[in-house]
Amino acid sequence: MTVRMQACAASDAVREDTHLTIRQSGQREVFCGLTGIVWLHRKIQDAFFLVVGSRTCAHLIQSAAGVMIFAEPRFATAIMEEKDLAGLTDANIELDRIVTQLIERRPDIRLLFLVGSCPSEVIKLDLSRAALRLSQKFSPDVRILNYSGSGIETTFTQGEDACLASLVPVIPPTVASECSLLIVGSLADVVEDQFVRLFESLGIGPVQFLPPRKSTALPSVGPNTRFLLAQPFLADTARALEERGAQRLVAPFPLGVEGTTRWLAAAARAWGVDEALFEKVTQPYRARAQRALTSYKHELAGRRIFLFPDSQLEIPLARFLSRELAMELIEVGTPYLHRAHLAEELEMLPAGTTLSEGQDVDLQLDRCRAARPDLVVCGLGLANPLEAEGITTKWSIELIFTPIQGYDQAADLAELFARPLVRRARLVA
Ligand code: SF4
């Protein structure tokens, strides 16, 4: 659900590097980390996500992911009743019963995530102990892990970070002495396949992905692993990989032609790829993607955009929109500003860009209304009221559900921003 959270109101604005950063904490409008199940259950094809939560959690997952009649979904909610919340029953006994029943009914499950929620956190149900206990019972056929998707103090993409971080301890160590490349963050299969072809042409590899498509094909990790983040919201996962000895390759994120080129170049440098080969392999892709962007640049250049903090993709998106589509950035919000992971992105933003970290939603709405942007990127909870006020919006969650990384998706990404403007123009015509 969209959660409007109350935190202590606090606000400051500081000039850091060349950008002005507004830091605020107050009410926030975000989806919770359970939302990640929507794309993660499609990505890891033999995993099941069992939310230990309330009817509200069940409702969120069912409406966000859609439930097909006759299909057996790979997510469900073990609903905690009032007597569980009041501590009148042993929730662990009930959980063991549900998990046993589920695994007996679904022999296709190889990996089961117990996903914590606000209610399970409030009653301090220890899902890590439950995962350990149940793993002992069902191992080696089914591996059972846990993470939290709770909406308390988190934003929706952190669900993926928590899920992937929970996988890192069970990833096997590397055995070969050669370097391998690990791409971290879920990407659409079609995007992964494109990157695999590019890395092959560049002579970079072996290449592995986290999350994998099958839990039985986990990547390996060790000091000879170099990893590239494909998503900017994976702070805990990156830290866990570094603790296993893997080294992060410093790069911007693969959004747009420039971001994709620099992301690939970071791996090419680590593998000592010849510059001429890099140019030969990437040039046709770059040329085609730049051609495809041309018509969208015509539509978007000079348009003023305001990004509310939501998906944590905002800063890489702002860089793409300003540098490749000539959009004007009014304010770029992000729930958290990970300065190390975003260093290259921040350098590429126009000097003087106003960033905001955290949110006091009412103050931010005031700034947005005063600026009268051409386009606002925000969560679902803000989009409808803003549309009713005549402000054109783009749902930030769509940017997570749509394949947007890589050369072949650059124009699709631009189109996501052009479409609402075209629709608005038709409505007023
Ligand atoms: S985890 Fe919390 S925020 Fe998310 S749906 Fe459940 S109760 Fe709501």
Residues whose N, C-alpha, C, O or C-beta is under 5 A from the ligand:
A	BS01	SF4	M1 V3 C32 L34 G53 T56 C57 L60 S117 C118 G149 S150 G151
